[in-house]
Amino acid sequence: MERDVHVRKVETVPEEASVFHYDELDEGFKQAFPSLVEGNGGTVHESATDGSVSEGDCVKFTDYYCITRS
């Protein structure tokens, strides 16, 4: 079963998190990511990440955003 991927803006990055810069994301997730951060959140299906990020990872875009899945 495919899960949804969410992002949430964070002020501090958890110590255990892997941090990726936007430019390091796979193309599919790179295209989907801006729509996720509009309005400080959003959802895409797991397949859009191309396996480039995992639960708890963070992405540096205009701010830091942490990845969650449900």
PQR file with spaces between the fields and no chain letter, atoms N, CA, C, O and H, PARSE charges and radii, in Angstrom:
ATOM       1  N    MET     1       0.838   -1.171    0.000 -0.4000 1.5000
ATOM       2  CA   MET     1       0.000    0.000    0.000 -0.0000 2.0000
ATOM       3  C    MET     1       0.891    1.246    0.000  0.5500 1.7000
ATOM       4  O    MET     1       1.807    1.374    0.812 -0.5500 1.4000
ATOM       5  N    GLU     2       0.606    2.136   -0.908 -0.4000 1.5000
ATOM       6  CA   GLU     2       1.379    3.365   -1.000 -0.0000 2.0000
ATOM       7  C    GLU     2       0.922    4.360    0.060  0.5500 1.7000
ATOM       8  O    GLU     2      -0.273    4.533    0.299 -0.5500 1.4000
ATOM       9  H    GLU     2      -0.138    2.033   -1.568  0.4000 1.0000
ATOM      10  N    ARG     3       1.899    5.011    0.691 -0.4000 1.5000
ATOM      11  CA   ARG     3       1.587    5.986    1.731 -0.0000 2.0000
ATOM      12  C    ARG     3       1.723    7.400    1.175  0.5500 1.7000
ATOM      13  O    ARG     3       2.303    7.616    0.111 -0.5500 1.4000
ATOM      14  H    ARG     3       2.870    4.871    0.497  0.4000 1.0000
ATOM      15  N    ASP     4       1.176    8.350    1.918 -0.4000 1.5000
ATOM      16  CA   ASP     4       1.313    9.758    1.564 -0.0000 2.0000
ATOM      17  C    ASP     4       2.546   10.335    2.240  0.5500 1.7000
ATOM      18  O    ASP     4       2.906    9.939    3.348 -0.5500 1.4000
ATOM      19  H    ASP     4       0.705    8.174    2.783  0.4000 1.0000
ATOM      20  N    VAL     5       3.183   11.269    1.563 -0.4000 1.5000
ATOM      21  CA   VAL     5       4.348   11.963    2.098 -0.0000 2.0000
ATOM      22  C    VAL     5       3.924   13.396    2.414  0.5500 1.7000
ATOM      23  O    VAL     5       3.300   14.075    1.598 -0.5500 1.4000
ATOM      24  H    VAL     5       2.891   11.591    0.663  0.4000 1.0000
ATOM      25  N    HIS     6       4.278   13.830    3.609 -0.4000 1.5000
ATOM      26  CA   HIS     6       3.963   15.184    4.055 -0.0000 2.0000
ATOM      27  C    HIS     6       5.265   15.889    4.404  0.5500 1.7000
ATOM      28  O    HIS     6       6.263   15.239    4.715 -0.5500 1.4000
ATOM      29  H    HIS     6       4.784   13.278    4.272  0.4000 1.0000
ATOM      30  N    VAL     7       5.257   17.205    4.354 -0.4000 1.5000
ATOM      31  CA   VAL     7       6.391   17.980    4.850 -0.0000 2.0000
ATOM      32  C    VAL     7       5.867   18.985    5.857  0.5500 1.7000
ATOM      33  O    VAL     7       4.733   19.455    5.766 -0.5500 1.4000
ATOM      34  H    VAL     7       4.447   17.733    4.101  0.4000 1.0000
ATOM      35  N    ARG     8       6.726   19.305    6.825 -0.4000 1.5000
ATOM      36  CA   ARG     8       6.377   20.357    7.772 -0.0000 2.0000
ATOM      37  C    ARG     8       7.608   21.210    8.003  0.5500 1.7000
ATOM      38  O    ARG     8       8.722   20.706    8.146 -0.5500 1.4000
ATOM      39  H    ARG     8       7.647   18.923    6.899  0.4000 1.0000
ATOM      40  N    LYS     9       7.384   22.490    8.035 -0.4000 1.5000
ATOM      41  CA   LYS     9       8.465   23.443    8.262 -0.0000 2.0000
ATOM      42  C    LYS     9       8.936   23.307    9.700  0.5500 1.7000
ATOM      43  O    LYS     9       8.125   23.200   10.621 -0.5500 1.4000
ATOM      44  H    LYS     9       6.480   22.900    7.919  0.4000 1.0000
ATOM      45  N    VAL    10      10.252   23.312    9.888 -0.4000 1.5000
ATOM      46  CA   VAL    10      10.824   23.212   11.231 -0.0000 2.0000
ATOM      47  C    VAL    10      11.821   24.353   11.439  0.5500 1.7000
ATOM      48  O    VAL    10      12.459   24.829   10.500 -0.5500 1.4000
ATOM      49  H    VAL    10      10.910   23.398    9.141  0.4000 1.0000
ATOM      50  N    GLU    11      11.931   24.768   12.679 -0.4000 1.5000
ATOM      51  CA   GLU    11      12.896   25.814   13.040 -0.0000 2.0000
ATOM      52  C    GLU    11      14.281   25.230   13.283  0.5500 1.7000
ATOM      53  O    GLU    11      15.293   25.862   12.978 -0.5500 1.4000
ATOM      54  H    GLU    11      11.412   24.382   13.442  0.4000 1.0000
ATOM      55  N    THR    12      14.318   24.022   13.834 -0.4000 1.5000
ATOM      56  CA   THR    12      15.592   23.343   14.074 -0.0000 2.0000
ATOM      57  C    THR    12      15.505   21.934   13.499  0.5500 1.7000
ATOM      58  O    THR    12      14.456   21.290   13.539 -0.5500 1.4000
ATOM      59  H    THR    12      13.496   23.509   14.081  0.4000 1.0000
ATOM      60  N    VAL    13      16.610   21.481   12.975 -0.4000 1.5000
ATOM      61  CA   VAL    13      16.685   20.143   12.372 -0.0000 2.0000
ATOM      62  C    VAL    13      17.086   19.155   13.464  0.5500 1.7000
ATOM      63  O    VAL    13      18.070   19.383   14.168 -0.5500 1.4000
ATOM      64  H    VAL    13      17.462   22.004   12.943  0.4000 1.0000
ATOM      65  N    PRO    14      16.342   18.064   13.615 -0.5600 1.5000
ATOM      66  CA   PRO    14      16.722   17.048   14.605  0.2800 2.0000
ATOM      67  C    PRO    14      18.127   16.515   14.330  0.5500 1.7000
ATOM      68  O    PRO    14      18.518   16.345   13.175 -0.5500 1.4000
ATOM      69  N    GLU    15      18.873   16.256   15.382 -0.4000 1.5000
ATOM      70  CA   GLU    15      20.248   15.778   15.250 -0.0000 2.0000
ATOM      71  C    GLU    15      20.373   14.528   14.399  0.5500 1.7000
ATOM      72  O    GLU    15      21.332   14.380   13.641 -0.5500 1.4000
ATOM      73  H    GLU    15      18.555   16.393   16.320  0.4000 1.0000
ATOM      74  N    GLU    16      19.406   13.629   14.524 -0.4000 1.5000
ATOM      75  CA   GLU    16      19.488   12.347   13.827 -0.0000 2.0000
ATOM      76  C    GLU    16      19.018   12.408   12.373  0.5500 1.7000
ATOM      77  O    GLU    16      19.110   11.413   11.655 -0.5500 1.4000
ATOM      78  H    GLU    16      18.628   13.750   15.140  0.4000 1.0000
ATOM      79  N    ALA    17      18.518   13.556   11.933 -0.4000 1.5000
ATOM      80  CA   ALA    17      17.967   13.679   10.580 -0.0000 2.0000
ATOM      81  C    ALA    17      19.066   13.809    9.526  0.5500 1.7000
ATOM      82  O    ALA    17      20.075   14.482    9.738 -0.5500 1.4000
ATOM      83  H    ALA    17      18.443   14.365   12.516  0.4000 1.0000
ATOM      84  N    SER    18      18.851   13.156    8.399 -0.4000 1.5000
ATOM      85  CA   SER    18      19.687   13.402    7.223 -0.0000 2.0000
ATOM      86  C    SER    18      19.120   14.634    6.550  0.5500 1.7000
ATOM      87  O    SER    18      17.902   14.795    6.468 -0.5500 1.4000
ATOM      88  H    SER    18      18.031   12.609    8.227  0.4000 1.0000
ATOM      89  N    VAL    19      19.997   15.507    6.064 -0.4000 1.5000
ATOM      90  CA   VAL    19      19.549   16.743    5.426 -0.0000 2.0000
ATOM      91  C    VAL    19      19.948   16.720    3.960  0.5500 1.7000
ATOM      92  O    VAL    19      21.107   16.483    3.617 -0.5500 1.4000
ATOM      93  H    VAL    19      20.986   15.376    6.130  0.4000 1.0000
ATOM      94  N    PHE    20      18.968   16.969    3.106 -0.4000 1.5000
ATOM      95  CA   PHE    20      19.190   17.031    1.669 -0.0000 2.0000
ATOM      96  C    PHE    20      18.892   18.447    1.199  0.5500 1.7000
ATOM      97  O    PHE    20      17.948   19.078    1.676 -0.5500 1.4000
ATOM      98  H    PHE    20      18.027   17.162    3.385  0.4000 1.0000
ATOM      99  N    HIS    21      19.676   18.934    0.288 -0.4000 1.5000
ATOM     100  CA   HIS    21      19.347   20.201   -0.358 -0.0000 2.0000
ATOM     101  C    HIS    21      18.387   19.906   -1.501  0.5500 1.7000
ATOM     102  O    HIS    21      18.444   18.840   -2.113 -0.5500 1.4000
ATOM     103  H    HIS    21      20.442   18.422   -0.099  0.4000 1.0000
ATOM     104  N    TYR    22      17.517   20.845   -1.778 -0.4000 1.5000
ATOM     105  CA   TYR    22      16.512   20.689   -2.833 -0.0000 2.0000
ATOM     106  C    TYR    22      17.130   20.152   -4.124  0.5500 1.7000
ATOM     107  O    TYR    22      16.552   19.278   -4.771 -0.5500 1.4000
ATOM     108  H    TYR    22      17.470   21.711   -1.280  0.4000 1.0000
ATOM     109  N    ASP    23      18.283   20.662   -4.495 -0.4000 1.5000
ATOM     110  CA   ASP    23      18.942   20.249   -5.746 -0.0000 2.0000
ATOM     111  C    ASP    23      19.378   18.786   -5.742  0.5500 1.7000
ATOM     112  O    ASP    23      19.642   18.226   -6.806 -0.5500 1.4000
ATOM     113  H    ASP    23      18.753   21.371   -3.970  0.4000 1.0000
ATOM     114  N    GLU    24      19.459   18.161   -4.581 -0.4000 1.5000
ATOM     115  CA   GLU    24      19.877   16.760   -4.480 -0.0000 2.0000
ATOM     116  C    GLU    24      18.723   15.775   -4.651  0.5500 1.7000
ATOM     117  O    GLU    24      18.952   14.572   -4.777 -0.5500 1.4000
ATOM     118  H    GLU    24      19.245   18.615   -3.717  0.4000 1.0000
ATOM     119  N    LEU    25      17.500   16.265   -4.658 -0.4000 1.5000
ATOM     120  CA   LEU    25      16.339   15.382   -4.760 -0.0000 2.0000
ATOM     121  C    LEU    25      16.227   14.783   -6.152  0.5500 1.7000
ATOM     122  O    LEU    25      16.648   15.396   -7.133 -0.5500 1.4000
ATOM     123  H    LEU    25      17.314   17.242   -4.556  0.4000 1.0000
ATOM     124  N    ASP    26      15.663   13.588   -6.237 -0.4000 1.5000
ATOM     125  CA   ASP    26      15.369   12.986   -7.531 -0.0000 2.0000
ATOM     126  C    ASP    26      14.369   13.871   -8.269  0.5500 1.7000
ATOM     127  O    ASP    26      13.588   14.586   -7.641 -0.5500 1.4000
ATOM     128  H    ASP    26      15.322   13.090   -5.440  0.4000 1.0000
ATOM     129  N    GLU    27      14.391   13.824   -9.582 -0.4000 1.5000
ATOM     130  CA   GLU    27      13.574   14.733  -10.399 -0.0000 2.0000
ATOM     131  C    GLU    27      12.084   14.715  -10.058  0.5500 1.7000
ATOM     132  O    GLU    27      11.456   15.770   -9.979 -0.5500 1.4000
ATOM     133  H    GLU    27      15.026   13.243  -10.092  0.4000 1.0000
ATOM     134  N    GLY    28      11.515   13.522   -9.856 -0.4000 1.5000
ATOM     135  CA   GLY    28      10.085   13.448   -9.561 -0.0000 2.0000
ATOM     136  C    GLY    28       9.722   14.175   -8.280  0.5500 1.7000
ATOM     137  O    GLY    28       8.733   14.907   -8.233 -0.5500 1.4000
ATOM     138  H    GLY    28      12.026   12.665   -9.921  0.4000 1.0000
ATOM     139  N    PHE    29      10.525   13.973   -7.238 -0.4000 1.5000
ATOM     140  CA   PHE    29      10.243   14.634   -5.965 -0.0000 2.0000
ATOM     141  C    PHE    29      10.591   16.116   -6.033  0.5500 1.7000
ATOM     142  O    PHE    29       9.922   16.940   -5.410 -0.5500 1.4000
ATOM     143  H    PHE    29      11.328   13.379   -7.277  0.4000 1.0000
ATOM     144  N    LYS    30      11.619   16.453   -6.775 -0.4000 1.5000
ATOM     145  CA   LYS    30      11.993   17.863   -6.938 -0.0000 2.0000
ATOM     146  C    LYS    30      10.840   18.646   -7.568  0.5500 1.7000
ATOM     147  O    LYS    30      10.587   19.788   -7.185 -0.5500 1.4000
ATOM     148  H    LYS    30      12.162   15.783   -7.281  0.4000 1.0000
ATOM     149  N    GLN    31      10.149   18.048   -8.519 -0.4000 1.5000
ATOM     150  CA   GLN    31       9.016   18.725   -9.154 -0.0000 2.0000
ATOM     151  C    GLN    31       7.836   18.852   -8.201  0.5500 1.7000
ATOM     152  O    GLN    31       7.118   19.852   -8.234 -0.5500 1.4000
ATOM     153  H    GLN    31      10.354   17.120   -8.830  0.4000 1.0000
ATOM     154  N    ALA    32       7.628   17.846   -7.348 -0.4000 1.5000
ATOM     155  CA   ALA    32       6.491   17.853   -6.426 -0.0000 2.0000
ATOM     156  C    ALA    32       6.739   18.708   -5.190  0.5500 1.7000
ATOM     157  O    ALA    32       5.787   19.210   -4.592 -0.5500 1.4000
ATOM     158  H    ALA    32       8.212   17.034   -7.321  0.4000 1.0000
ATOM     159  N    PHE    33       7.988   18.882   -4.798 -0.4000 1.5000
ATOM     160  CA   PHE    33       8.310   19.516   -3.519 -0.0000 2.0000
ATOM     161  C    PHE    33       7.759   20.938   -3.360  0.5500 1.7000
ATOM     162  O    PHE    33       7.182   21.231   -2.313 -0.5500 1.4000
ATOM     163  H    PHE    33       8.762   18.475   -5.283  0.4000 1.0000
ATOM     164  N    PRO    34       7.905   21.830   -4.337 -0.5600 1.5000
ATOM     165  CA   PRO    34       7.364   23.190   -4.136  0.2800 2.0000
ATOM     166  C    PRO    34       5.871   23.214   -3.809  0.5500 1.7000
ATOM     167  O    PRO    34       5.428   24.047   -3.018 -0.5500 1.4000
ATOM     168  N    SER    35       5.096   22.315   -4.404 -0.4000 1.5000
ATOM     169  CA   SER    35       3.667   22.294   -4.091 -0.0000 2.0000
ATOM     170  C    SER    35       3.422   21.813   -2.670  0.5500 1.7000
ATOM     171  O    SER    35       2.407   22.161   -2.068 -0.5500 1.4000
ATOM     172  H    SER    35       5.457   21.638   -5.046  0.4000 1.0000
ATOM     173  N    LEU    36       4.341   21.014   -2.123 -0.4000 1.5000
ATOM     174  CA   LEU    36       4.205   20.556   -0.744 -0.0000 2.0000
ATOM     175  C    LEU    36       4.403   21.687    0.255  0.5500 1.7000
ATOM     176  O    LEU    36       3.743   21.726    1.293 -0.5500 1.4000
ATOM     177  H    LEU    36       5.166   20.731   -2.612  0.4000 1.0000
ATOM     178  N    VAL    37       5.305   22.603   -0.055 -0.4000 1.5000
ATOM     179  CA   VAL    37       5.611   23.653    0.919 -0.0000 2.0000
ATOM     180  C    VAL    37       4.699   24.869    0.806  0.5500 1.7000
ATOM     181  O    VAL    37       4.674   25.702    1.712 -0.5500 1.4000
ATOM     182  H    VAL    37       5.842   22.571   -0.898  0.4000 1.0000
ATOM     183  N    GLU    38       3.955   24.985   -0.281 -0.4000 1.5000
ATOM     184  CA   GLU    38       3.010   26.098   -0.390 -0.0000 2.0000
ATOM     185  C    GLU    38       2.000   25.982    0.732  0.5500 1.7000
ATOM     186  O    GLU    38       1.381   24.933    0.906 -0.5500 1.4000
ATOM     187  H    GLU    38       3.975   24.308   -1.016  0.4000 1.0000
ATOM     188  N    GLY    39       1.829   27.035    1.483 -0.4000 1.5000
ATOM     189  CA   GLY    39       0.910   26.986    2.609 -0.0000 2.0000
ATOM     190  C    GLY    39       1.465   26.198    3.780  0.5500 1.7000
ATOM     191  O    GLY    39       0.714   25.795    4.669 -0.5500 1.4000
ATOM     192  H    GLY    39       2.332   27.888    1.341  0.4000 1.0000
ATOM     193  N    ASN    40       2.799   25.968    3.792 -0.4000 1.5000
ATOM     194  CA   ASN    40       3.483   25.256    4.877 -0.0000 2.0000
ATOM     195  C    ASN    40       2.940   23.843    5.096  0.5500 1.7000
ATOM     196  O    ASN    40       2.632   23.463    6.226 -0.5500 1.4000
ATOM     197  H    ASN    40       3.409   26.295    3.070  0.4000 1.0000
ATOM     198  N    GLY    41       2.827   23.095    4.055 -0.4000 1.5000
ATOM     199  CA   GLY    41       2.419   21.698    4.195 -0.0000 2.0000
ATOM     200  C    GLY    41       1.748   21.193    2.956  0.5500 1.7000
ATOM     201  O    GLY    41       1.460   21.965    2.042 -0.5500 1.4000
ATOM     202  H    GLY    41       3.076   23.403    3.138  0.4000 1.0000
ATOM     203  N    GLY    42       1.500   19.931    2.911 -0.4000 1.5000
ATOM     204  CA   GLY    42       0.852   19.320    1.774 -0.0000 2.0000
ATOM     205  C    GLY    42       1.148   17.844    1.738  0.5500 1.7000
ATOM     206  O    GLY    42       1.808   17.310    2.629 -0.5500 1.4000
ATOM     207  H    GLY    42       1.735   19.304    3.654  0.4000 1.0000
ATOM     208  N    THR    43       0.662   17.185    0.709 -0.4000 1.5000
ATOM     209  CA   THR    43       0.794   15.739    0.598 -0.0000 2.0000
ATOM     210  C    THR    43       1.025   15.331   -0.852  0.5500 1.7000
ATOM     211  O    THR    43       0.414   15.887   -1.763 -0.5500 1.4000
ATOM     212  H    THR    43       0.126   17.619   -0.015  0.4000 1.0000
ATOM     213  N    VAL    44       1.902   14.364   -1.061 -0.4000 1.5000
ATOM     214  CA   VAL    44       2.033   13.677   -2.346 -0.0000 2.0000
ATOM     215  C    VAL    44       2.109   12.189   -2.035  0.5500 1.7000
ATOM     216  O    VAL    44       2.368   11.800   -0.896 -0.5500 1.4000
ATOM     217  H    VAL    44       2.399   13.912   -0.320  0.4000 1.0000
ATOM     218  N    HIS    45       1.886   11.367   -3.039 -0.4000 1.5000
ATOM     219  CA   HIS    45       2.021    9.926   -2.843 -0.0000 2.0000
ATOM     220  C    HIS    45       3.494    9.561   -2.771  0.5500 1.7000
ATOM     221  O    HIS    45       4.346   10.224   -3.363 -0.5500 1.4000
ATOM     222  H    HIS    45       1.675   11.683   -3.964  0.4000 1.0000
ATOM     223  N    GLU    46       3.773    8.513   -2.047 -0.4000 1.5000
ATOM     224  CA   GLU    46       5.131    8.041   -1.804 -0.0000 2.0000
ATOM     225  C    GLU    46       5.928    7.840   -3.096  0.5500 1.7000
ATOM     226  O    GLU    46       7.136    8.078   -3.121 -0.5500 1.4000
ATOM     227  H    GLU    46       3.081    7.974   -1.566  0.4000 1.0000
ATOM     228  N    SER    47       5.266    7.407   -4.154 -0.4000 1.5000
ATOM     229  CA   SER    47       5.969    7.155   -5.417 -0.0000 2.0000
ATOM     230  C    SER    47       6.600    8.419   -5.986  0.5500 1.7000
ATOM     231  O    SER    47       7.551    8.329   -6.762 -0.5500 1.4000
ATOM     232  H    SER    47       4.285    7.213   -4.133  0.4000 1.0000
ATOM     233  N    ALA    48       6.090    9.604   -5.615 -0.4000 1.5000
ATOM     234  CA   ALA    48       6.639   10.865   -6.115 -0.0000 2.0000
ATOM     235  C    ALA    48       8.025   11.146   -5.553  0.5500 1.7000
ATOM     236  O    ALA    48       8.758   11.963   -6.110 -0.5500 1.4000
ATOM     237  H    ALA    48       5.318    9.677   -4.984  0.4000 1.0000
ATOM     238  N    THR    49       8.398   10.487   -4.460 -0.4000 1.5000
ATOM     239  CA   THR    49       9.714   10.741   -3.867 -0.0000 2.0000
ATOM     240  C    THR    49      10.816    9.972   -4.561  0.5500 1.7000
ATOM     241  O    THR    49      11.994   10.254   -4.339 -0.5500 1.4000
ATOM     242  H    THR    49       7.802    9.824   -4.007  0.4000 1.0000
ATOM     243  N    ASP    50      10.465    9.008   -5.395 -0.4000 1.5000
ATOM     244  CA   ASP    50      11.456    8.180   -6.098 -0.0000 2.0000
ATOM     245  C    ASP    50      12.437    7.525   -5.131  0.5500 1.7000
ATOM     246  O    ASP    50      13.555    7.181   -5.515 -0.5500 1.4000
ATOM     247  H    ASP    50       9.508    8.780   -5.575  0.4000 1.0000
ATOM     248  N    GLY    51      12.020    7.352   -3.873 -0.4000 1.5000
ATOM     249  CA   GLY    51      12.900    6.738   -2.878 -0.0000 2.0000
ATOM     250  C    GLY    51      14.040    7.626   -2.440  0.5500 1.7000
ATOM     251  O    GLY    51      14.987    7.150   -1.813 -0.5500 1.4000
ATOM     252  H    GLY    51      11.112    7.631   -3.560  0.4000 1.0000
ATOM     253  N    SER    52      13.971    8.926   -2.760 -0.4000 1.5000
ATOM     254  CA   SER    52      15.083    9.818   -2.468 -0.0000 2.0000
ATOM     255  C    SER    52      15.155   10.276   -1.020  0.5500 1.7000
ATOM     256  O    SER    52      16.213   10.714   -0.570 -0.5500 1.4000
ATOM     257  H    SER    52      13.202    9.312   -3.269  0.4000 1.0000
ATOM     258  N    VAL    53      14.054   10.185   -0.279 -0.4000 1.5000
ATOM     259  CA   VAL    53      14.047   10.596    1.126 -0.0000 2.0000
ATOM     260  C    VAL    53      13.291    9.578    1.963  0.5500 1.7000
ATOM     261  O    VAL    53      12.463    8.822    1.454 -0.5500 1.4000
ATOM     262  H    VAL    53      13.194    9.829   -0.644  0.4000 1.0000
ATOM     263  N    SER    54      13.590    9.572    3.246 -0.4000 1.5000
ATOM     264  CA   SER    54      12.940    8.660    4.180 -0.0000 2.0000
ATOM     265  C    SER    54      12.252    9.447    5.276  0.5500 1.7000
ATOM     266  O    SER    54      12.466   10.650    5.429 -0.5500 1.4000
ATOM     267  H    SER    54      14.262   10.185    3.659  0.4000 1.0000
ATOM     268  N    GLU    55      11.427    8.754    6.030 -0.4000 1.5000
ATOM     269  CA   GLU    55      10.769    9.342    7.194 -0.0000 2.0000
ATOM     270  C    GLU    55      11.820    9.988    8.097  0.5500 1.7000
ATOM     271  O    GLU    55      12.829    9.361    8.419 -0.5500 1.4000
ATOM     272  H    GLU    55      11.253    7.777    5.906  0.4000 1.0000
ATOM     273  N    GLY    56      11.594   11.220    8.500 -0.4000 1.5000
ATOM     274  CA   GLY    56      12.499   11.915    9.406 -0.0000 2.0000
ATOM     275  C    GLY    56      13.598   12.702    8.724  0.5500 1.7000
ATOM     276  O    GLY    56      14.265   13.506    9.375 -0.5500 1.4000
ATOM     277  H    GLY    56      10.775   11.730    8.238  0.4000 1.0000
ATOM     278  N    ASP    57      13.809   12.495    7.421 -0.4000 1.5000
ATOM     279  CA   ASP    57      14.793   13.302    6.695 -0.0000 2.0000
ATOM     280  C    ASP    57      14.286   14.732    6.576  0.5500 1.7000
ATOM     281  O    ASP    57      13.088   14.992    6.690 -0.5500 1.4000
ATOM     282  H    ASP    57      13.267   11.842    6.893  0.4000 1.0000
ATOM     283  N    CYS    58      15.208   15.648    6.348 -0.4000 1.5000
ATOM     284  CA   CYS    58      14.835   17.052    6.152 -0.0000 2.0000
ATOM     285  C    CYS    58      15.382   17.538    4.822  0.5500 1.7000
ATOM     286  O    CYS    58      16.394   17.045    4.324 -0.5500 1.4000
ATOM     287  H    CYS    58      16.181   15.437    6.256  0.4000 1.0000
ATOM     288  N    VAL    59      14.687   18.515    4.262 -0.4000 1.5000
ATOM     289  CA   VAL    59      15.092   19.105    2.992 -0.0000 2.0000
ATOM     290  C    VAL    59      15.269   20.600    3.201  0.5500 1.7000
ATOM     291  O    VAL    59      14.396   21.266    3.756 -0.5500 1.4000
ATOM     292  H    VAL    59      13.865   18.915    4.667  0.4000 1.0000
ATOM     293  N    LYS    60      16.413   21.125    2.751 -0.4000 1.5000
ATOM     294  CA   LYS    60      16.665   22.563    2.779 -0.0000 2.0000
ATOM     295  C    LYS    60      16.142   23.133    1.478  0.5500 1.7000
ATOM     296  O    LYS    60      16.665   22.837    0.404 -0.5500 1.4000
ATOM     297  H    LYS    60      17.123   20.584    2.300  0.4000 1.0000
ATOM     298  N    PHE    61      15.121   23.941    1.575 -0.4000 1.5000
ATOM     299  CA   PHE    61      14.511   24.601    0.416 -0.0000 2.0000
ATOM     300  C    PHE    61      14.602   26.089    0.711  0.5500 1.7000
ATOM     301  O    PHE    61      15.714   26.610    0.789 -0.5500 1.4000
ATOM     302  H    PHE    61      14.695   24.182    2.448  0.4000 1.0000
ATOM     303  N    THR    62      13.524   26.783    0.875 -0.4000 1.5000
ATOM     304  CA   THR    62      13.578   28.170    1.343 -0.0000 2.0000
ATOM     305  C    THR    62      13.776   28.198    2.855  0.5500 1.7000
ATOM     306  O    THR    62      14.304   29.164    3.404 -0.5500 1.4000
ATOM     307  H    THR    62      12.620   26.359    0.812  0.4000 1.0000
ATOM     308  N    ASP    63      13.347   27.131    3.518 -0.4000 1.5000
ATOM     309  CA   ASP    63      13.538   26.865    4.945 -0.0000 2.0000
ATOM     310  C    ASP    63      13.824   25.374    5.060  0.5500 1.7000
ATOM     311  O    ASP    63      14.002   24.697    4.048 -0.5500 1.4000
ATOM     312  H    ASP    63      12.918   26.346    3.072  0.4000 1.0000
ATOM     313  N    TYR    64      13.869   24.865    6.270 -0.4000 1.5000
ATOM     314  CA   TYR    64      14.027   23.425    6.469 -0.0000 2.0000
ATOM     315  C    TYR    64      12.658   22.790    6.618  0.5500 1.7000
ATOM     316  O    TYR    64      11.791   23.306    7.323 -0.5500 1.4000
ATOM     317  H    TYR    64      13.725   25.415    7.092  0.4000 1.0000
ATOM     318  N    TYR    65      12.476   21.657    5.941 -0.4000 1.5000
ATOM     319  CA   TYR    65      11.219   20.907    5.984 -0.0000 2.0000
ATOM     320  C    TYR    65      11.525   19.451    6.284  0.5500 1.7000
ATOM     321  O    TYR    65      12.386   18.849    5.643 -0.5500 1.4000
ATOM     322  H    TYR    65      13.180   21.238    5.369  0.4000 1.0000
ATOM     323  N    CYS    66      10.825   18.883    7.254 -0.4000 1.5000
ATOM     324  CA   CYS    66      11.011   17.480    7.605 -0.0000 2.0000
ATOM     325  C    CYS    66       9.940   16.620    6.942  0.5500 1.7000
ATOM     326  O    CYS    66       8.799   17.047    6.765 -0.5500 1.4000
ATOM     327  H    CYS    66      10.125   19.372    7.775  0.4000 1.0000
ATOM     328  N    ILE    67      10.325   15.420    6.587 -0.4000 1.5000
ATOM     329  CA   ILE    67       9.465   14.477    5.875 -0.0000 2.0000
ATOM     330  C    ILE    67       8.775   13.542    6.863  0.5500 1.7000
ATOM     331  O    ILE    67       9.411   12.993    7.763 -0.5500 1.4000
ATOM     332  H    ILE    67      11.252   15.073    6.730  0.4000 1.0000
ATOM     333  N    THR    68       7.471   13.370    6.684 -0.4000 1.5000
ATOM     334  CA   THR    68       6.714   12.362    7.415 -0.0000 2.0000
ATOM     335  C    THR    68       5.890   11.583    6.403  0.5500 1.7000
ATOM     336  O    THR    68       5.606   12.074    5.310 -0.5500 1.4000
ATOM     337  H    THR    68       6.955   13.817    5.954  0.4000 1.0000
ATOM     338  N    ARG    69       5.511   10.374    6.769 -0.4000 1.5000
ATOM     339  CA   ARG    69       4.698    9.530    5.893 -0.0000 2.0000
ATOM     340  C    ARG    69       3.510    8.988    6.681  0.5500 1.7000
ATOM     341  O    ARG    69       3.607    8.711    7.876 -0.5500 1.4000
ATOM     342  H    ARG    69       5.742    9.975    7.656  0.4000 1.0000
ATOM     343  N    SER    70       2.401    8.848    5.988 -0.4000 1.5000
ATOM     344  CA   SER    70       1.225    8.260    6.652 -0.0000 2.0000
ATOM     345  C    SER    70       0.486    7.346    5.689  0.5500 1.7000
ATOM     346  O    SER    70      -0.530    6.756    6.054 -0.5500 1.4000
ATOM     347  H    SER    70       2.322    9.073    5.017  0.4000 1.0000
